[in-house]
Amino acid sequence: IVAPRVGQSRVNIKNYKGILMSALICGSMAFDTIMVFQDQFKNHILPEQVHILNVSFLVPEMRRNFGGCAGNIAFNLRMLGGDGLPMGTVGSDFGPYAAWMDENEIPRDALREIPHSYTAQAYITTDQDDNQITAFHPGAMNFAHESHVSEVEGTKLGMVSPDGRQGMIEHAEQFAEAGIPFIFDPGQGMPMFDGEDLNRFASQATWLAFNDYEAKLMQERTGKSPEQLARQVEAVIVTRGGEGSTIYAGGAEIDIPLASAQHLVDPTGCGDAYRGGLLYGLQNGLDWDVTGRIASLMGAIKIEHAGTQNHGLSRADFDARFKETFGFSL
């Protein structure tokens, strides 16, 4: 398949006049190359020799997935029937991913190609103990700030997810200046920001989303607990892995139960699936009890499949599973 390249007429963000998308999802677009080493790293790394480390692992098993936070979140939102437009920067090698997006009806009008750059990509080698060695090349992601929120018409809801540092800063500012409510979801980008940066994001955002570890880092760097942050914003969402999630909103703590996965295959991308559910609930004006449960079930469905965009369920099947899991209908 030869897909249209990002940057051709149908993918020109400045001339975007198509369907008005209600959610603009700013974040990374990436390839994830995952290799499986059929042994244990510890059997081949001598602790006393790490200062002259030189190892090679035979990896007969390998798969390449389409990923990146913006791409993953948009994929999950689309699965639910929501409207989401991922905004990110990609490289000249993006063709196969572009074809995948077209196949899954995920619009790519807000993707900008950076010439002579690679799309961001992670090379992950995992061993039989589920230890991982990862090399990450940001590539085109470093130019995220070259895309601007104002270049997309009709945005009613935004999201700032992990991306290039300057891009995250500028996109948050642009959403705030335009009066567009948005979720700030620092994710893996949290180490790039100090307490002053994070306090500024919290003052600009409408909602904050973290996993449990990120919430602790946020508290350590800002001096504010999730309960305190929830007094600044409309809601703070904290996912807690196997313990479900908690949503702090309106002075209340709403406990969202874990939706059980039928098979535990791959947790990578669970947080992005959850956030796709959050956006869907916000788009449709659902209360937090329902929104959190939709998000929780999306995470469970993702865990049952390898990769971040290899799961799928019809809306009718999702609704049936929701009722079976939580005891009431959407």
C-alpha positions as CSV (number, residue, x, y, z in Angstrom):
1,I,0.0,0.0,0.0
2,V,1.3,3.4,-0.9
3,A,-0.4,5.9,1.4
4,P,-0.5,9.7,0.7
5,R,2.4,11.3,2.4
6,V,1.7,13.7,5.3
7,G,2.1,17.2,3.8
8,Q,0.2,16.5,0.6
9,S,-3.0,18.5,-0.1
10,R,-5.3,16.2,1.9
11,V,-3.1,16.5,5.0
12,N,-2.5,20.3,5.1
13,I,-3.3,21.5,8.6
14,K,-3.3,25.1,7.6
15,N,-6.0,24.5,5.0
16,Y,-8.1,22.1,7.2
17,K,-11.7,22.9,6.5
18,G,-13.3,19.4,6.8
19,I,-15.5,18.0,9.6
20,L,-15.1,20.0,12.7
21,M,-13.5,17.7,15.3
22,S,-14.5,18.3,18.9
23,A,-11.3,16.9,20.4
24,L,-7.8,17.9,19.4
25,I,-5.3,15.4,20.9
26,C,-1.8,16.9,21.0
27,G,0.9,14.3,21.6
28,S,3.4,11.9,20.1
29,M,3.1,9.7,17.1
30,A,5.6,6.8,17.1
31,F,6.6,3.4,15.9
32,D,7.3,0.8,18.7
33,T,9.6,-2.0,17.7
34,I,9.4,-4.8,20.3
35,M,11.9,-7.6,20.4
36,V,11.8,-10.7,22.7
37,F,15.0,-12.1,24.1
38,Q,14.3,-15.7,25.0
39,D,16.5,-15.8,28.1
40,Q,17.2,-13.5,31.0
41,F,19.4,-10.4,30.8
42,K,21.0,-11.2,34.1
43,N,22.5,-14.4,32.7
44,H,24.5,-12.3,30.2
45,I,25.4,-9.1,32.1
46,L,28.2,-9.3,34.6
47,P,27.6,-6.7,37.3
48,E,31.3,-6.2,37.9
49,Q,31.8,-5.5,34.2
50,V,29.1,-2.9,33.5
51,H,31.6,-0.2,33.1
52,I,32.8,-1.9,29.9
53,L,29.4,-3.3,28.9
54,N,29.3,-4.8,25.4
55,V,26.4,-7.3,24.9
56,S,24.4,-8.6,22.0
57,F,21.0,-10.3,22.3
58,L,19.6,-12.7,19.7
59,V,15.9,-11.7,19.3
60,P,14.1,-14.2,17.0
61,E,10.7,-12.7,17.9
62,M,10.0,-9.1,16.8
63,R,6.9,-7.0,16.1
64,R,6.5,-3.4,15.0
65,N,3.5,-1.5,16.4
66,F,1.9,1.8,15.6
67,G,1.9,3.9,18.8
68,G,2.6,7.3,20.3
69,C,0.2,8.8,22.8
70,A,-1.8,10.9,20.4
71,G,-2.2,8.1,18.0
72,N,-3.2,5.6,20.7
73,I,-5.7,7.9,22.3
74,A,-7.3,8.8,19.0
75,F,-7.6,5.1,18.1
76,N,-9.4,4.3,21.3
77,L,-11.7,7.3,21.1
78,R,-12.6,6.3,17.5
79,M,-13.4,2.7,18.7
80,L,-16.0,4.2,21.0
81,G,-17.5,6.3,18.2
82,G,-16.0,9.6,19.5
83,D,-14.4,12.4,17.4
84,G,-10.7,13.0,17.9
85,L,-8.1,14.6,15.8
86,P,-4.5,13.7,16.7
87,M,-2.0,16.6,16.4
88,G,1.7,15.6,16.1
89,T,4.8,15.8,14.0
90,V,6.0,12.8,12.0
91,G,8.9,11.9,9.8
92,S,9.3,11.0,6.1
93,D,9.0,7.3,7.1
94,F,5.4,7.7,8.2
95,G,3.7,6.1,5.2
96,P,2.8,2.7,6.7
97,Y,1.3,4.4,9.8
98,A,-0.6,6.8,7.6
99,A,-2.1,3.9,5.7
100,W,-3.1,2.3,9.0
101,M,-4.8,5.5,10.1
102,D,-6.8,5.7,6.9
103,E,-7.8,2.1,7.3
104,N,-9.2,2.8,10.7
105,E,-10.8,6.1,9.8
106,I,-8.5,8.2,12.1
107,P,-8.1,11.6,10.5
108,R,-4.5,12.8,10.1
109,D,-5.2,16.3,8.9
110,A,-3.3,17.8,11.9
111,L,-0.1,15.8,11.4
112,R,2.9,17.7,10.1
113,E,5.7,16.0,8.3
114,I,9.2,17.2,9.3
115,P,11.5,16.6,6.3
116,H,14.7,14.6,6.8
117,S,13.5,13.3,10.2
118,Y,12.4,9.9,11.4
119,T,9.0,9.5,13.1
120,A,9.7,9.0,16.8
121,Q,10.4,5.4,17.7
122,A,11.1,3.1,20.6
123,Y,13.2,0.0,20.3
124,I,12.2,-2.3,23.2
125,T,13.9,-5.5,24.1
126,T,12.2,-7.6,26.8
127,D,13.5,-10.8,28.4
128,Q,11.7,-13.7,30.0
129,D,11.4,-11.9,33.4
130,D,9.6,-9.0,31.6
131,N,12.7,-6.7,32.2
132,Q,13.1,-4.2,29.4
133,I,15.9,-2.3,27.7
134,T,14.6,0.6,25.7
135,A,16.2,3.0,23.3
136,F,14.0,6.0,22.3
137,H,14.6,8.3,19.3
138,P,12.4,11.4,19.5
139,G,13.0,12.4,15.9
140,A,10.2,14.5,14.5
141,M,8.6,14.8,18.0
142,N,11.2,17.4,18.9
143,F,9.4,19.8,16.4
144,A,6.0,19.4,18.0
145,H,5.9,23.2,18.8
146,E,5.7,23.9,15.0
147,S,2.1,22.8,15.1
148,H,-0.4,25.3,16.6
149,V,-3.8,24.8,18.1
150,S,-5.2,27.8,16.2
151,E,-4.6,26.0,12.9
152,V,-7.4,23.6,13.5
153,E,-11.0,25.0,13.4
154,G,-13.9,23.8,15.5
155,T,-11.9,22.5,18.5
156,K,-14.2,22.2,21.5
157,L,-12.0,20.0,23.7
158,G,-8.2,19.5,24.0
159,M,-5.6,17.3,25.4
160,V,-1.9,17.8,26.0
161,S,-0.2,14.4,26.3
162,P,3.5,13.4,26.2
163,D,5.3,15.1,23.3
164,G,8.2,17.4,22.7
165,R,8.8,19.6,25.8
166,Q,8.3,22.9,24.0
167,G,5.3,21.5,22.2
168,M,3.6,20.6,25.4
169,I,4.3,24.0,26.9
170,E,3.0,25.9,23.9
171,H,0.0,23.8,23.2
172,A,-1.2,24.2,26.8
173,E,-0.7,28.0,26.5
174,Q,-2.6,28.0,23.2
175,F,-5.6,26.0,24.6
176,A,-5.8,28.3,27.6
177,E,-5.5,31.5,25.5
178,A,-8.3,30.2,23.2
179,G,-10.5,29.3,26.1
180,I,-10.6,25.6,25.1
181,P,-11.0,23.2,28.0
182,F,-8.2,20.6,28.0
183,I,-6.8,17.6,29.8
184,F,-3.1,17.9,30.9
185,D,-1.7,14.4,30.9
186,P,2.2,14.6,31.3
187,G,2.8,10.8,31.4
188,Q,6.3,9.9,30.4
189,G,7.0,13.6,29.9
190,M,6.8,14.3,33.6
191,P,10.7,14.2,34.1
192,M,11.0,17.1,31.7
193,F,9.2,19.6,34.0
194,D,10.0,21.1,37.4
195,G,7.5,22.2,40.0
196,E,7.1,25.7,38.5
197,D,6.3,24.2,35.1
198,L,3.8,21.7,36.6
199,N,2.1,24.4,38.6
200,R,1.7,26.5,35.5
201,F,0.2,23.5,33.6
202,A,-2.2,23.0,36.5
203,S,-3.3,26.6,36.4
204,Q,-4.0,26.4,32.7
205,A,-5.7,23.0,32.5
206,T,-9.3,22.1,33.1
207,W,-8.6,18.5,34.0
208,L,-5.4,16.6,35.1
209,A,-4.7,12.9,34.5
210,F,-1.9,10.8,36.1
211,N,-1.1,7.3,37.0
212,D,-0.4,6.7,40.7
213,Y,3.4,7.2,40.3
214,E,3.0,10.3,38.3
215,A,0.5,11.7,40.9
216,K,3.2,11.2,43.6
217,L,5.8,13.0,41.5
218,M,3.3,15.8,40.9
219,Q,2.8,16.1,44.6
220,E,6.5,16.0,45.3
221,R,7.3,18.7,42.8
222,T,4.4,21.0,43.3
223,G,3.7,20.4,47.0
224,K,0.0,19.7,46.1
225,S,-1.9,16.5,46.6
226,P,-4.5,15.3,44.1
227,E,-7.2,16.6,46.6
228,Q,-5.5,20.1,46.6
229,L,-5.1,20.1,42.8
230,A,-8.8,19.2,42.4
231,R,-9.6,22.6,44.0
232,Q,-7.9,24.3,41.1
233,V,-9.3,22.3,38.3
234,E,-12.6,20.5,37.5
235,A,-11.2,17.0,38.1
236,V,-8.0,15.1,38.8
237,I,-8.0,11.5,37.5
238,V,-5.5,9.0,39.0
239,T,-5.2,5.5,37.7
240,R,-4.0,2.9,40.1
241,G,-3.3,-0.2,38.0
242,G,-4.9,-3.3,39.5
243,E,-6.7,-1.2,42.1
244,G,-8.9,0.7,39.7
245,S,-8.8,4.5,39.6
246,T,-9.9,7.5,41.6
247,I,-11.5,10.7,40.3
248,Y,-11.3,13.8,42.5
249,A,-14.1,16.2,41.5
250,G,-16.5,18.5,43.2
251,G,-15.0,17.9,46.6
252,A,-15.6,14.2,46.3
253,E,-13.4,11.1,45.7
254,I,-15.1,8.8,43.2
255,D,-13.7,5.3,43.2
256,I,-13.8,3.6,39.9
257,P,-13.6,-0.2,40.0
258,L,-11.2,-2.2,37.9
259,A,-12.7,-3.8,34.9
260,S,-11.3,-7.3,34.7
261,A,-9.5,-8.4,31.6
262,Q,-10.3,-11.8,30.2
263,H,-6.6,-12.4,29.4
264,L,-3.5,-10.5,30.6
265,V,-1.4,-10.2,27.5
266,D,0.2,-6.7,27.3
267,P,-0.3,-3.7,29.6
268,T,1.5,-1.3,27.2
269,G,-0.9,1.5,26.1
270,C,-3.5,0.8,28.8
271,G,-3.3,4.4,30.1
272,D,-3.9,5.7,26.6
273,A,-6.9,3.5,26.2
274,Y,-8.2,4.8,29.5
275,R,-7.8,8.4,28.3
276,G,-9.7,7.6,25.1
277,G,-12.6,6.7,27.4
278,L,-12.2,9.9,29.4
279,L,-12.4,12.0,26.3
280,Y,-15.5,10.1,25.1
281,G,-17.2,10.8,28.5
282,L,-16.3,14.5,28.4
283,Q,-17.5,14.8,24.8
284,N,-20.9,13.3,25.7
285,G,-21.4,15.1,29.0
286,L,-21.4,11.9,31.0
287,D,-21.0,12.0,34.8
288,W,-17.7,10.8,36.3
289,D,-19.0,7.5,37.6
290,V,-19.9,6.5,34.0
291,T,-17.0,8.1,32.3
292,G,-14.5,6.4,34.7
293,R,-16.1,3.0,34.1
294,I,-16.0,3.4,30.3
295,A,-12.3,4.4,30.6
296,S,-11.6,1.4,32.9
297,L,-13.2,-1.1,30.5
298,M,-11.2,0.4,27.6
299,G,-8.0,-0.3,29.5
300,A,-9.1,-3.9,30.2
301,I,-9.9,-4.5,26.5
302,K,-6.5,-3.2,25.6
303,I,-4.6,-5.4,28.1
304,E,-6.1,-8.5,26.3
305,H,-4.1,-7.7,23.1
306,A,-0.4,-7.2,22.2
307,G,0.5,-3.8,21.0
308,T,-1.3,-0.5,21.5
309,Q,-3.7,-0.4,18.5
310,N,-4.4,-4.1,17.9
311,H,-7.7,-4.4,19.8
312,G,-11.2,-3.8,18.6
313,L,-14.8,-4.2,19.6
314,S,-18.0,-3.1,18.0
315,R,-20.0,-0.5,19.9
316,A,-22.8,-3.0,20.5
317,D,-20.3,-5.5,21.9
318,F,-18.7,-2.8,24.1
319,D,-22.1,-1.8,25.5
320,A,-23.0,-5.5,26.2
321,R,-19.7,-6.0,28.0
322,F,-20.1,-2.8,30.0
323,K,-23.5,-4.0,31.3
324,E,-22.1,-7.4,32.1
325,T,-19.1,-5.8,34.0
326,F,-20.8,-3.0,35.9
327,G,-24.4,-4.1,36.1
328,F,-26.1,-1.2,34.2
329,S,-26.4,-0.1,30.6
330,L,-24.9,2.9,29.0
